[in-house]
Amino acid sequence: SMIREQPNSTFLFVNSNKKANRDVIKMIKSGLPAEDTLRIKTIYPSAGFSFANHVAPNRVKGKPTVLLVVDQSPAFLSDMFTRLKDFRDSTVVIVTTSKVFDIGTLENSYLNNQSFVGLNTEFVDYADTATQLFIQKYRVKTATEPNKYAFSGYDLGLYFSQLLAASGSLPPVQN
């Protein structure tokens, strides 16, 4: 959704060249309209990440650049943020998972120097009406507050029910 919602941005997938990373990037691209995939470039730094070698040549002048990092490897993430420690440009945003906060060898100041988004799958939007209804029903049925597992189940159920509603039928069963 981030790619679709920012038509004036350039997106660079910056990851190590592992099969798992290539598969995730391929899956993300396959869910996008063709015009959005034209704004996406994929970079696999082989000898360490460098802004000058990997990002600068792929930027579009005057447009924001979003670095998408699906790689979960602490070594890759630490190397990338360490090499960017002195780089400051508000038009470049780095998006990865919140697992970057768990890397003990990565100094927080390196993260603070960047426009950085650490995505977290455990965010609960308490202002959402459907979420409020779920919490109320959960309290009635269990006499407790929902924990992270309850919210995960709710989120999965909501995702698949919306998918079923959009398709109008059950997906075919694969053996």
N, C-alpha and C positions, 0 to 999 in steps of 0.2 A: 504493500500500500504506500510505503514511503516513496518508492520510485514513481508510482502513478501520480501521487499528490504533488510532486515537485518537478514539473515539466521543464523548468528552466535550469535544472541542475545536471551536472555530469556525475555519473556514478562509476567508481572504480572498485572492482573487487580486488583486494590485495590480500593474497593468501599464499601459504606454502603449497607446492604442487603435489598434494596428496590426493589419492582417489576420492576419499570422503569429502574433501573440500570441493573438488571438481563436480562431484555428484550433487552436492547441495546447491552450488551455483547454477548448474544445469537445470535443476528442479525449479529454482526461483525464476530463471529466465523463461522456462517453458510456460509459466503462468502469467506472463506479461504479453500485452499486445506488441506487435512487431515494431511500432513506432517508439515504444519505450525501450526496447532492447537495443536500438540504435544509439542510445545515450549511455550505454553500459560498455565498459572495457574491463577485461580481466587481465590481471598482472600476477605472475608467479615469480617473485624475486628468488633467484637461485643462489646468489652469493651474499645474502643479507639485504635488508631493506634500505633504500636510499631515496629520499624525497627528490633529489635532483635527477636521479636516473629513472625512477619509477612513476612518480606522480607528476612532476612539472611538465614533462613532454606530453602528457595525456590530458592536461587541463584545457578548458576552453576559456579564453580570456574574457573576463567580465561576468562569468557565471560561477555560481557556487559549485564546489566539488565535494562529493561525499565518498569517503573511503569506507567500503563495506568489508568487514573482516569476519568471516565465518570460522576461521581457524581457531580452535580452542587450545592449541599447544601453548603452554606457558613460555616455552623457549621462543617461539615466533612472536608472540604478543610482547614479551619483555624486550626482545631485540628491536621491534618496530617502535615502541614507545621510547626506548632509550635513545634510538637514533633520531627521534623527533624532539628530543628534550629541549632544544633551543629554538625550534621552529614555532613561530606564532603567526597565524593567519586566520582571521575569523571567517573567511570564506571557505575554509576547508574544515569539514566536520568528519570525525572518525566515529563509525558506528560498529560496535561489537557487543558481545554479551557481557553481563555483569561479572562473569568469571574472572575478568581482568583484575578485579579487586582482591581476588584470592591469591594472586601471585606475590609471594613473600619477598622476592628479590627485586620487585619493581617499586621504585620510589613514587609516592603519591604526587610529588611535585611534578613529575613527568606527565602525569595525567592532567594535573591542574593547568599545565601550559597549553593544553589543546582544547579545541571545541570538541568535546567528547560525549558520546551517548552510550551508556552501558545498558543494553536492553535486559529486562528482567521478566521472566515468565510468571513471577508471583505477584505482580501488581494487581490490586483489586480496585476497581473504580466504584467507590461507595456512592457516588452521585448518580450512577446508572440505575434507572427504575427497575430493570429486570434483576439486577444484583440485589437491590433492596428487597424485592419480593422473595428472592431465593433465601436471603438471610432470615427474613421473617418466618417463612415456612420451615426452614431448618431449625430455628429456635423452638417452634411449636412442636415439631416431631421429636427432637432430641433433648430439649431443655438445656442446650449448651450453645456456645458460639461455634460457627463453622471454623475448622482448622484448614491448613494449607491443602490437605488431601481432599477435603470437601469442595474447596474452591477449584481445585484441579479437575475434579469430576464434573462439577457444574460447568466449567469452561469447556471441557470436551463435549459434554452433552449439548451445550448451546451451539458449539461449532458444527457438530454433525447434524443437529436438527435444522440449522439454517442451510446446510448443504443439501439435505434432503428436500427441504421446502423449495430451494432454488432449482433443483433438478426435477422435481415433481414425481420422483419415483426412487425406489431403492436401487443402489448400484448393483451391478451383476456380481454374483458370488464367484470368486476365483478359487480354484482348487490348488 
